[in-house]
Amino acid sequence: MHALLLTLLLPQPTYAQTRSAIETKRLSFQHAHEAADSAGQAALLDSARNYLFDRIALDLLPAWYGTPWDFNGITRTPGRGKIACGYFVNTVLLDAGFRLPRIKWSQQGAEAITVKLSDRIKRFRDRPVGEVEAYLRAEGDGLYKVGLDNHVGFIVVRDGRSRFVHSSYYQPETGVMSEPLEGNNPLAHSRYRIIGHLLGDEMTRAWIQGRDLADLP
């Protein structure tokens, strides 16, 4: 009880401090990966994947909640300025330590980038959201990228619970939010959905080694 109270009273790290801590951790993974044999590198991949999922789901994404949406929004700082859906997705990945062409990818459609980054994908056309949720339950916990008719965002599945995290043009004043897949939102209303499972081996290895995701095959 006292430890929990002490944790709550301690000052929380700033977003910049969180980014810096992630980069420090990435460098430690990189050094360990370079020195490890193949078995050790495989274990490091799993460890890095779990670390990234926690930092993105628990630290980076929540920091952006409430940042307003705008079609031309390009802010780099949560809570200051506005951010469009594509810029939100790519900024979060950039802040997680991935190297990527933020502006170029934020202005492109989601399909090609989702295919490039994902180790497995699933497309849904004119299907109910319930089928998407069933697919995600079967796939299990993880970070997913979802591309829609006119929108892009993340789906976070944690402890079997799916949340759609995106910069919402349905509620531009609120902007970045986490909400159920079902409901009054672009994911539920979109006729087309492509869902890609992020943080696969190639994507995670690129993070560890500091390689640009644009160079992935």
C-alpha positions as CSV (number, residue, x, y, z in Angstrom):
1,M,0.0,0.0,0.0
2,H,2.8,2.4,1.0
3,A,4.7,1.5,-2.2
4,L,1.7,2.2,-4.3
5,L,1.1,5.6,-2.6
6,L,4.8,6.5,-3.1
7,T,4.6,5.6,-6.8
8,L,1.5,7.8,-7.2
9,L,3.2,10.7,-5.4
10,L,6.4,10.6,-7.5
11,P,6.6,12.9,-10.4
12,Q,5.8,11.1,-13.7
13,P,8.3,11.3,-16.5
14,T,7.7,13.8,-19.2
15,Y,7.1,12.6,-22.8
16,A,10.6,13.7,-23.8
17,Q,12.0,11.7,-20.9
18,T,10.0,8.7,-21.9
19,R,11.4,8.9,-25.5
20,S,14.9,9.3,-24.1
21,A,14.5,6.3,-21.9
22,I,13.2,4.2,-24.8
23,E,16.2,5.1,-26.9
24,T,18.6,4.3,-24.1
25,K,16.9,0.9,-23.8
26,R,17.1,0.4,-27.6
27,L,20.8,1.0,-27.5
28,S,21.2,-1.6,-24.7
29,F,19.3,-4.1,-26.8
30,Q,21.5,-3.3,-29.8
31,H,24.7,-3.9,-27.9
32,A,23.4,-7.2,-26.4
33,H,22.1,-8.3,-29.8
34,E,25.5,-7.7,-31.4
35,A,27.3,-9.8,-28.8
36,A,24.7,-12.7,-28.7
37,D,24.6,-16.0,-30.6
38,S,21.6,-16.9,-32.6
39,A,19.7,-18.3,-29.6
40,G,20.4,-15.2,-27.6
41,Q,19.3,-13.0,-30.4
42,A,16.0,-14.8,-30.7
43,A,15.4,-14.3,-27.0
44,L,16.3,-10.7,-27.3
45,L,13.8,-10.3,-30.1
46,D,11.0,-11.5,-27.8
47,S,12.2,-9.3,-25.0
48,A,12.4,-6.3,-27.2
49,R,8.9,-7.0,-28.7
50,N,7.4,-7.2,-25.2
51,Y,9.2,-4.0,-24.1
52,L,8.0,-2.1,-27.2
53,F,4.4,-3.2,-26.8
54,D,4.3,-2.1,-23.1
55,R,6.0,1.3,-23.8
56,I,3.7,2.0,-26.8
57,A,0.5,0.8,-25.2
58,L,1.1,2.1,-21.7
59,D,3.2,5.2,-22.1
60,L,3.2,6.7,-25.6
61,L,-0.4,6.2,-26.8
62,P,-2.0,7.5,-23.5
63,A,0.2,10.6,-23.6
64,W,-1.5,11.6,-26.9
65,Y,-5.1,11.2,-25.6
66,G,-7.0,14.5,-26.0
67,T,-4.7,16.0,-28.7
68,P,-7.2,17.5,-31.2
69,W,-7.5,16.2,-34.7
70,D,-7.1,18.4,-37.8
71,F,-6.7,17.2,-41.4
72,N,-3.5,19.3,-41.6
73,G,-2.3,18.6,-38.1
74,I,1.4,17.7,-37.8
75,T,2.3,18.4,-34.2
76,R,5.2,16.5,-32.7
77,T,4.2,17.1,-29.1
78,P,1.2,15.5,-27.3
79,G,-1.4,18.0,-26.1
80,R,0.1,20.9,-28.1
81,G,-1.3,21.7,-31.6
82,K,-3.3,19.3,-33.6
83,I,-2.6,16.0,-35.4
84,A,-4.0,14.1,-38.4
85,C,-4.5,10.4,-38.2
86,G,-1.5,9.4,-40.4
87,Y,0.8,11.7,-38.6
88,F,-0.4,10.3,-35.2
89,V,0.4,6.7,-36.2
90,N,3.9,7.5,-37.6
91,T,4.8,9.9,-34.9
92,V,4.1,7.3,-32.2
93,L,6.3,4.8,-34.0
94,L,9.0,7.4,-34.5
95,D,8.9,8.2,-30.8
96,A,9.1,4.5,-29.9
97,G,12.5,4.6,-31.6
98,F,11.7,3.4,-35.1
99,R,13.4,5.1,-38.0
100,L,10.9,6.0,-40.7
101,P,10.0,8.7,-43.2
102,R,7.4,10.4,-41.0
103,I,6.1,13.0,-43.4
104,K,6.1,10.8,-46.5
105,W,4.4,7.9,-44.8
106,S,1.9,10.2,-43.1
107,Q,0.7,11.5,-46.4
108,Q,0.4,8.1,-48.1
109,G,-2.5,5.6,-48.0
110,A,-2.3,3.0,-45.3
111,E,-2.4,-0.2,-47.5
112,A,1.2,-0.4,-48.7
113,I,2.8,0.7,-45.4
114,T,0.7,-1.7,-43.4
115,V,1.7,-4.6,-45.7
116,K,5.4,-3.5,-45.4
117,L,5.4,-3.4,-41.6
118,S,3.3,-6.3,-40.8
119,D,4.3,-10.0,-40.4
120,R,0.7,-11.0,-41.1
121,I,-2.3,-9.1,-42.4
122,K,-6.0,-9.7,-42.7
123,R,-8.4,-7.8,-45.0
124,F,-12.1,-7.3,-44.4
125,R,-14.5,-6.0,-47.0
126,D,-18.1,-5.2,-46.2
127,R,-17.9,-7.4,-43.0
128,P,-19.4,-6.6,-39.6
129,V,-17.1,-5.4,-36.9
130,G,-17.8,-8.5,-34.9
131,E,-15.8,-10.5,-37.4
132,V,-12.8,-8.2,-36.8
133,E,-13.1,-8.6,-33.1
134,A,-13.3,-12.4,-33.4
135,Y,-10.2,-12.4,-35.6
136,L,-8.3,-10.3,-33.1
137,R,-9.3,-12.5,-30.2
138,A,-7.9,-15.5,-32.1
139,E,-4.7,-13.6,-32.9
140,G,-4.1,-12.6,-29.3
141,D,-2.6,-9.7,-27.5
142,G,-0.5,-7.3,-29.6
143,L,-0.2,-4.0,-31.5
144,Y,-2.0,-3.8,-34.8
145,K,-2.2,-1.1,-37.5
146,V,-5.5,-0.7,-39.2
147,G,-6.2,1.0,-42.5
148,L,-9.8,2.0,-43.4
149,D,-11.6,3.7,-46.3
150,N,-10.3,7.2,-45.3
151,H,-8.5,6.7,-42.0
152,V,-5.7,4.9,-40.1
153,G,-5.0,4.0,-36.5
154,F,-3.9,1.4,-34.1
155,I,-5.7,-1.5,-32.5
156,V,-4.3,-2.5,-29.1
157,V,-5.2,-5.9,-27.9
158,R,-4.3,-6.4,-24.2
159,D,-5.5,-9.1,-21.9
160,G,-7.9,-10.1,-24.7
161,R,-9.5,-6.6,-24.8
162,S,-9.4,-4.7,-28.1
163,R,-9.3,-0.9,-28.3
164,F,-9.2,1.3,-31.4
165,V,-6.6,4.1,-30.8
166,H,-6.6,6.9,-33.3
167,S,-6.9,10.6,-34.0
168,S,-10.6,10.9,-34.6
169,Y,-12.1,13.2,-37.2
170,Y,-15.5,12.2,-35.8
171,Q,-14.7,14.1,-32.6
172,P,-12.0,16.6,-33.7
173,E,-11.9,18.6,-30.5
174,T,-11.0,15.4,-28.5
175,G,-8.9,14.0,-31.4
176,V,-6.7,11.1,-30.1
177,M,-8.7,8.6,-28.1
178,S,-9.0,5.0,-27.2
179,E,-12.5,3.5,-27.8
180,P,-14.2,0.1,-28.5
181,L,-14.2,-1.2,-32.0
182,E,-18.0,-1.2,-32.0
183,G,-19.7,2.2,-32.0
184,N,-19.9,5.5,-33.8
185,N,-16.4,5.6,-35.2
186,P,-14.5,5.2,-38.5
187,L,-13.6,1.6,-37.9
188,A,-17.1,0.5,-37.4
189,H,-18.4,2.4,-40.4
190,S,-15.6,1.7,-42.9
191,R,-16.4,-0.8,-45.7
192,Y,-12.8,-1.8,-46.0
193,R,-10.3,-2.7,-43.3
194,I,-6.8,-3.9,-43.5
195,I,-5.3,-5.1,-40.2
196,G,-1.6,-5.7,-39.8
197,H,0.1,-7.3,-36.9
198,L,3.1,-5.0,-35.9
199,L,6.3,-5.8,-33.9
200,G,7.1,-8.9,-35.9
201,D,10.6,-10.2,-36.1
202,E,11.8,-8.0,-39.0
203,M,10.2,-4.8,-37.6
204,T,11.6,-5.5,-34.1
205,R,15.1,-6.4,-35.4
206,A,15.1,-3.1,-37.4
207,W,14.3,-1.3,-34.2
208,I,17.1,-3.0,-32.3
209,Q,19.7,-2.3,-35.0
210,G,18.5,1.2,-35.7
211,R,17.7,0.5,-39.3
212,D,15.1,2.5,-41.3
213,L,11.8,0.7,-41.7
214,A,11.6,2.1,-45.3
215,D,14.4,-0.3,-46.1
216,L,12.5,-3.4,-45.0
217,P,11.8,-5.8,-48.0
